[in-house]
Amino acid sequence: SAGAPGRGATLSGDRRRAVRMHMPLARQWRDLYVSWNLAFTTAYPDLPTRYGAPLLAPCVLGAPPEEFMFHRVLALHTHMCLYVLRRSSEHAARADEAQPTAAAAAAAVA
């Protein structure tokens, strides 16, 4: 019915405990989501490394339609954590480079 599309969500019965979303037309919804998201993220200059990679990962695209969003969210979360870690490491490296060495500071004073 229009008020209750699908059967909600359940957990898979195996050890993975994957969340399964039971939506009508799940395969079509997944395909539409992927195409929309790829079109949306083309505005980013580093599309393959930031947003395209977690969407196009085989574990995401190859997931059953009912588990697609579970795998998508995990891949995106992991990717963004690694992105933040990389950016913070780059920032720390730039800050270290900007600090004058003791020898350079002594030479400037002399």
MDAnalysis code that builds the backbone (N, CA, C; Angstrom):
import MDAnalysis as mda
import numpy as np

u = mda.Universe.empty(330, n_residues=110, atom_resindex=np.repeat(np.arange(110), 3), trajectory=True)
u.add_TopologyAttr("name", ["N", "CA", "C"] * 110)
u.add_TopologyAttr("resid", np.arange(1, 111))
u.add_TopologyAttr("resname", ["SER", "ALA", "GLY", "ALA", "PRO", "GLY", "ARG", "GLY", "ALA", "THR", "LEU", "SER", "GLY", "ASP", "ARG", "ARG", "ARG", "ALA", "VAL", "ARG", "MET", "HIS", "MET", "PRO", "LEU", "ALA", "ARG", "GLN", "TRP", "ARG", "ASP", "LEU", "TYR", "VAL", "SER", "TRP", "ASN", "LEU", "ALA", "PHE", "THR", "THR", "ALA", "TYR", "PRO", "ASP", "LEU", "PRO", "THR", "ARG", "TYR", "GLY", "ALA", "PRO", "LEU", "LEU", "ALA", "PRO", "CYS", "VAL", "LEU", "GLY", "ALA", "PRO", "PRO", "GLU", "GLU", "PHE", "MET", "PHE", "HIS", "ARG", "VAL", "LEU", "ALA", "LEU", "HIS", "THR", "HIS", "MET", "CYS", "LEU", "TYR", "VAL", "LEU", "ARG", "ARG", "SER", "SER", "GLU", "HIS", "ALA", "ALA", "ARG", "ALA", "ASP", "GLU", "ALA", "GLN", "PRO", "THR", "ALA", "ALA", "ALA", "ALA", "ALA", "ALA", "ALA", "VAL", "ALA"])
u.atoms.positions = np.array([
    [0.829, -1.195, 0.000],
    [0.000, 0.000, 0.000],
    [0.867, 1.250, 0.000],
    [0.307, 2.373, -0.306],
    [1.065, 3.624, -0.393],
    [1.554, 4.062, 0.980],
    [0.844, 3.722, 2.045],
    [1.240, 4.125, 3.388],
    [2.356, 3.266, 3.965],
    [2.542, 2.066, 3.440],
    [3.557, 1.161, 3.964],
    [4.239, 0.412, 2.830],
    [5.085, 1.106, 2.035],
    [5.754, 0.422, 0.930],
    [6.850, -0.507, 1.451],
    [6.791, -1.745, 1.095],
    [7.813, -2.697, 1.523],
    [7.492, -3.301, 2.878],
    [8.405, -4.137, 3.340],
    [8.211, -4.828, 4.609],
    [9.170, -4.340, 5.679],
    [9.741, -3.176, 5.522],
    [10.681, -2.668, 6.506],
    [12.060, -3.259, 6.318],
    [12.773, -3.444, 7.404],
    [14.140, -3.964, 7.341],
    [14.284, -5.132, 8.306],
    [15.177, -6.044, 7.948],
    [15.498, -7.188, 8.800],
    [17.007, -7.391, 8.777],
    [17.496, -8.240, 9.657],
    [18.912, -8.614, 9.665],
    [19.050, -9.960, 8.984],
    [20.148, -10.139, 8.276],
    [20.397, -11.425, 7.634],
    [20.597, -12.486, 8.718],
    [20.277, -13.710, 8.395],
    [20.372, -14.786, 9.364],
    [21.771, -15.348, 9.534],
    [22.723, -14.914, 8.721],
    [24.088, -15.432, 8.819],
    [24.928, -14.590, 9.785],
    [26.194, -14.911, 9.896],
    [27.082, -14.216, 10.831],
    [27.310, -12.760, 10.470],
    [27.081, -12.382, 9.223],
    [27.332, -10.994, 8.808],
    [26.376, -10.023, 9.464],
    [25.174, -10.457, 9.728],
    [24.119, -9.605, 10.304],
    [23.898, -8.353, 9.453],
    [23.873, -8.537, 8.156],
    [23.655, -7.427, 7.226],
    [22.208, -6.957, 7.326],
    [22.022, -5.662, 7.229],
    [20.678, -5.097, 7.226],
    [20.090, -5.285, 5.833],
    [18.915, -5.834, 5.763],
    [18.218, -6.032, 4.490],
    [16.982, -5.138, 4.468],
    [16.950, -4.250, 3.496],
    [15.802, -3.356, 3.322],
    [14.874, -3.979, 2.291],
    [13.653, -4.176, 2.670],
    [12.676, -4.814, 1.780],
    [11.787, -3.740, 1.155],
    [12.217, -3.260, 0.001],
    [11.487, -2.206, -0.694],
    [10.900, -2.777, -1.974],
    [9.804, -2.214, -2.412],
    [9.315, -2.621, -3.731],
    [10.305, -2.146, -4.794],
    [10.502, -2.922, -5.819],
    [11.383, -2.568, -6.936],
    [12.809, -2.267, -6.454],
    [13.332, -3.104, -5.582],
    [14.641, -2.856, -4.965],
    [15.757, -2.771, -6.007],
    [15.737, -3.634, -7.005],
    [16.789, -3.615, -8.022],
    [16.726, -2.319, -8.830],
    [15.556, -1.864, -9.204],
    [15.418, -0.622, -9.958],
    [15.812, 0.575, -9.095],
    [15.447, 0.532, -7.812],
    [15.811, 1.616, -6.911],
    [17.333, 1.704, -6.801],
    [18.019, 0.558, -6.643],
    [19.478, 0.549, -6.554],
    [20.098, 1.143, -7.814],
    [19.631, 0.721, -8.978],
    [20.184, 1.232, -10.233],
    [19.970, 2.739, -10.366],
    [18.798, 3.205, -9.987],
    [18.508, 4.634, -10.038],
    [19.390, 5.399, -9.058],
    [19.573, 4.860, -7.862],
    [20.428, 5.509, -6.864],
    [21.858, 5.622, -7.372],
    [22.401, 4.546, -7.927],
    [23.778, 4.553, -8.432],
    [23.929, 5.590, -9.541],
    [23.008, 5.608, -10.492],
    [23.128, 6.564, -11.599],
    [22.981, 7.995, -11.106],
    [22.039, 8.249, -10.205],
    [21.868, 9.600, -9.665],
    [23.117, 10.018, -8.898],
    [23.647, 9.132, -8.041],
    [24.785, 9.489, -7.220],
    [26.028, 9.753, -8.051],
    [26.246, 8.957, -9.082],
    [27.393, 9.207, -9.961],
    [27.243, 10.541, -10.688],
    [26.038, 10.848, -11.134],
    [25.812, 12.138, -11.796],
    [26.021, 13.291, -10.815],
    [25.560, 13.129, -9.592],
    [25.684, 14.170, -8.573],
    [27.144, 14.430, -8.218],
    [27.930, 13.382, -8.087],
    [29.309, 13.547, -7.623],
    [30.286, 13.933, -8.730],
    [29.838, 14.046, -9.964],
    [30.760, 14.472, -11.018],
    [31.217, 15.913, -10.827],
    [30.572, 16.664, -9.946],
    [30.986, 18.037, -9.671],
    [32.272, 18.087, -8.854],
    [32.632, 16.986, -8.218],
    [33.835, 16.963, -7.400],
    [35.053, 16.690, -8.265],
    [36.132, 17.451, -8.080],
    [37.297, 17.279, -8.949],
    [38.014, 15.939, -8.772],
    [37.932, 15.348, -7.593],
    [38.620, 14.076, -7.378],
    [37.611, 12.941, -7.204],
    [36.652, 12.896, -8.106],
    [35.558, 11.922, -8.060],
    [36.012, 10.491, -7.825],
    [36.950, 9.947, -8.583],
    [37.276, 8.526, -8.376],
    [37.846, 8.230, -6.996],
    [38.595, 9.178, -6.442],
    [39.237, 8.892, -5.165],
    [38.359, 9.212, -3.973],
    [37.412, 10.131, -4.099],
    [36.618, 10.494, -2.933],
    [35.262, 9.812, -2.926],
    [34.484, 9.971, -3.965],
    [33.102, 9.486, -3.909],
    [32.806, 8.323, -4.849],
    [33.442, 8.268, -5.984],
    [33.155, 7.196, -6.927],
    [33.619, 5.839, -6.452],
    [34.771, 5.803, -5.793],
    [35.330, 4.513, -5.379],
    [34.417, 3.739, -4.433],
    [33.886, 4.350, -3.371],
    [33.041, 3.549, -2.480],
    [31.706, 3.150, -3.111],
    [31.257, 3.860, -4.113],
    [30.014, 3.490, -4.783],
    [30.257, 2.382, -5.792],
    [31.391, 2.419, -6.458],
    [31.673, 1.459, -7.518],
    [32.406, 0.207, -7.040],
    [32.632, 0.087, -5.756],
    [33.303, -1.097, -5.221],
    [32.462, -2.343, -5.526],
    [33.101, -3.420, -5.935],
    [32.347, -4.642, -6.257],
    [31.483, -5.153, -5.111],
    [31.942, -4.980, -3.865],
    [31.131, -5.448, -2.738],
    [29.850, -4.633, -2.594],
    [29.825, -3.426, -3.128],
    [28.624, -2.589, -3.087],
    [27.737, -2.895, -4.294],
    [28.303, -2.767, -5.486],
    [27.492, -3.005, -6.689],
    [27.052, -4.452, -6.822],
    [27.833, -5.375, -6.287],
    [27.488, -6.784, -6.393],
    [26.602, -7.293, -5.274],
    [26.282, -6.440, -4.323],
    [25.433, -6.861, -3.209],
    [24.011, -7.117, -3.689],
    [23.303, -8.029, -3.036],
    [21.890, -8.214, -3.377],
    [21.144, -6.888, -3.182],
    [20.145, -6.612, -3.990],
    [19.445, -5.327, -3.877],
    [18.949, -5.012, -2.463],
    [18.547, -6.027, -1.719],
    [18.048, -5.799, -0.357],
    [19.159, -5.354, 0.592],
    [20.418, -5.697, 0.275],
    [21.549, -5.346, 1.130],
    [22.386, -4.203, 0.564],
    [21.973, -3.625, -0.531],
    [22.765, -2.594, -1.194],
    [23.107, -1.432, -0.261],
    [22.115, -0.861, 0.412],
    [22.386, 0.311, 1.253],
    [23.268, -0.038, 2.447],
    [23.152, -1.233, 2.977],
    [24.026, -1.670, 4.065],
    [25.489, -1.626, 3.613],
    [25.761, -2.216, 2.465],
    [27.130, -2.227, 1.943],
    [27.572, -0.833, 1.510],
    [26.665, -0.056, 0.961],
    [26.979, 1.312, 0.531],
    [27.382, 2.166, 1.726],
    [26.626, 2.094, 2.790],
    [26.916, 2.901, 3.976],
    [28.244, 2.489, 4.601],
    [28.495, 1.193, 4.703],
    [29.776, 0.737, 5.262],
    [30.951, 1.184, 4.404],
    [30.832, 1.050, 3.093],
    [31.921, 1.450, 2.199],
    [32.149, 2.959, 2.265],
    [31.082, 3.727, 2.285],
    [31.227, 5.185, 2.349],
    [31.813, 5.617, 3.689],
    [31.365, 5.008, 4.769],
    [31.899, 5.343, 6.093],
    [33.395, 5.030, 6.170],
    [33.780, 3.850, 5.725],
    [35.191, 3.465, 5.738],
    [36.019, 4.412, 4.883],
    [35.504, 4.713, 3.703],
    [36.224, 5.602, 2.796],
    [36.388, 6.998, 3.390],
    [35.348, 7.526, 4.000],
    [35.434, 8.866, 4.573],
    [36.358, 8.890, 5.787],
    [36.378, 7.824, 6.590],
    [37.327, 7.764, 7.708],
    [38.762, 7.801, 7.191],
    [39.034, 7.024, 6.152],
    [40.378, 7.021, 5.578],
    [40.713, 8.372, 4.941],
    [39.726, 9.020, 4.336],
    [39.929, 10.338, 3.743],
    [40.289, 11.363, 4.828],
    [39.562, 11.342, 5.929],
    [39.838, 12.272, 7.025],
    [41.221, 11.995, 7.611],
    [41.570, 10.733, 7.775],
    [42.892, 10.377, 8.287],
    [43.997, 10.878, 7.355],
    [43.798, 10.682, 6.049],
    [44.791, 11.151, 5.085],
    [44.930, 12.674, 5.129],
    [43.802, 13.373, 5.176],
    [43.850, 14.836, 5.211],
    [44.513, 15.340, 6.484],
    [44.236, 14.704, 7.619],
    [44.850, 15.152, 8.868],
    [46.348, 14.872, 8.862],
    [46.767, 13.761, 8.254],
    [48.199, 13.463, 8.144],
    [48.893, 14.486, 7.250],
    [48.242, 14.853, 6.137],
    [48.815, 15.868, 5.247],
    [48.919, 17.204, 5.954],
    [47.900, 17.551, 6.727],
    [47.909, 18.813, 7.455],
    [49.041, 18.825, 8.484],
    [49.219, 17.715, 9.204],
    [50.293, 17.628, 10.197],
    [51.662, 17.737, 9.525],
    [51.814, 17.104, 8.364],
    [53.093, 17.174, 7.646],
    [53.390, 18.602, 7.211],
    [52.377, 19.333, 6.726],
    [52.576, 20.732, 6.328],
    [52.940, 21.595, 7.539],
    [52.318, 21.313, 8.668],
    [52.619, 22.082, 9.880],
    [54.049, 21.821, 10.326],
    [54.498, 20.571, 10.216],
    [55.884, 20.248, 10.573],
    [56.872, 20.951, 9.656],
    [56.550, 21.026, 8.368],
    [57.433, 21.686, 7.413],
    [57.507, 23.182, 7.673],
    [56.436, 23.759, 8.177],
    [56.395, 25.196, 8.419],
    [57.181, 25.599, 9.671],
    [57.453, 24.653, 10.579],
    [58.191, 24.950, 11.792],
    [59.666, 25.140, 11.451],
    [60.243, 26.248, 11.849],
    [61.680, 26.439, 11.574],
    [62.506, 25.494, 12.455],
    [63.575, 25.005, 11.902],
    [64.492, 24.159, 12.670],
    [65.284, 25.029, 13.629],
    [65.885, 24.395, 14.631],
    [66.673, 25.141, 15.611],
    [67.849, 25.845, 14.942],
    [68.469, 25.184, 13.953],
    [69.619, 25.785, 13.259],
    [69.171, 27.000, 12.460],
    [68.033, 26.902, 11.801],
    [67.542, 28.030, 11.000],
    [67.151, 29.184, 11.908],
    [66.576, 28.886, 13.069],
    [66.197, 29.942, 13.997],
    [67.443, 30.638, 14.556],
    [68.497, 29.870, 14.852],
    [69.742, 30.448, 15.367],
    [70.418, 31.311, 14.312],
    [70.373, 30.877, 13.056],
    [70.986, 31.634, 11.963],
    [70.236, 32.937, 11.738],
    [68.935, 32.920, 11.935],
    [68.151, 34.129, 11.717],
    [68.439, 35.165, 12.794],
    [68.704, 34.689, 13.995],
    [68.993, 35.592, 15.108],
    [70.397, 36.200, 14.941],
    [71.332, 35.417, 14.417],
    [72.738, 35.864, 14.319],
    [72.960, 36.845, 13.225],
])
